[in-house]
Amino acid sequence: MNFFEAVVQVENGQTFMQADGLRLRLQGDLANKIRVEGLKEYLFGIRPENLHDAEFLEKTAGFEVFGAQVEVVEPMGAETYVHAMAGKNRFVARVTPKTKARVGQAMRLAIETVKIHVFDKMTMNALR
């Protein structure tokens, strides 16, 4: 699982997780749980299979798109692993083998927000 240190921000009634290099809008139960917990620091995790090459995303509902710098591309046949950075955060995405990701280039990734796992940074207790 990929982990990112993040702070929560509420703006105009919307909840965001801000990590170095990416900002994600949270919705539904997760946003409500975080608001109840209060504004503080969290760790959030996302599995590589819940990160997608935005160029090949068929639907956008439930996804947030962000930019990343590609460091390694590993074609594995039926899937490709992309090692990338967003700000100072390194992570791995499992994407379609049709990806045009190339080392040293920027790419757009889509994160499936309902699949985000959130942990209190101080206690390491899971919120979801």
N, C-alpha and C positions, 0 to 999 in steps of 0.2 A: 504494500500500500504506500502511496505517496503521502507525505505529511507536510503541511504548511503552517507556520505560525501566523496567526491573524488577530486583528482587533475587529470588533464589531462597531459599526457606525449606523445610526438611524438618521435618515434624511427624508424630509417630506413624507413621513409615514412608511418609508421603505427601509428594509434592513439589508445591510451590506457587510460582507466579510472582506476586509482589506488586508492583503498580504503583500510583501514586497514583489512588485511586478504583476499583480493581478487584483482585481476587485470584482467580486461576485454578488449579484443580487439574490437574496434568499427569499423564499416565499413559503406560504402555508404553515404547517405544523412546526417545521424547523425554525422559521423566523419567529413564531410565537414563543417557542421554548426559550430561544436566546433572549428575547425581550424580557421574559419572566426572570431569567437568571441575572439580567442586568448587563450593562455594557462593560466588558472586560476582555481579557486576552483568552484566546482559544487555540487549540490545534485542530485543524481539520484535515481529514484524510479522504482520499479518493483512489479507488483501484484503477490500474492502468486500462482495464476494459471499459471503464466509464468515462474515458477521455477519447474524443473522436476528432478526426481530421475534419474541420468545419467545411471544407470544400466538398466533402462527400456526404454531408448531413442531409438526410431526406426531410426531416422536420425540425423546427426550431423551438417549438413549445417545450418548456421544461429544461432548456439548455441555456447556458451562458457562454459566450464566445470571448476568448482572450488571445493575445499574441504571445509567442514564445520564440526563442532562438534555438535552432536544432543543433545538437552536439554530436549525436550518433544516430544512424539509421540501420536497423537490423532486419532485413527481409528474412522471414521465416516460412515462406510458402503461403499458407492460408491467411497469414497476418504479418504485420510489420510492427516492430517495436521502435518507437522514436524516443530517444533520450533528449530532453530539452531543458531549457532554463527560462523562467519568467522572473525577472529581477534577479535575486540571489538564490531563488528556489530551483533546485534540480528535481526533475521528476521523469517518469516513464509513462508513455501512452501506448496502448495497443490499438493500432489503426488498420484500416483497410490496406491490402497490398497494392492498391491502385494509387496510394499516396504519392504526391510529387515532392515530399519532404526531402531536402538535401542538406548535408552538413554545412554549417555556416550561414544558412539562410533563415529568414523568419518564416513562421507559419502560423496559421490561425487554428486554434483547437477549441472544441466545444466540450464543456463539462456538463454532465448529466446531474443537475442539482439535487434531484431526489435521492441520489446515491451518495451524497456527501455524508461522511461520518464526522461528528463534532465531539471534541473532548475538552473539558475544562483544563486549562493549562496548569493550574495549581494542583488540582487533585487527581487529574488524569481520569476522572469519571466521564463516562460517555453520556452525551445528551441524546445522541442517535447514532 
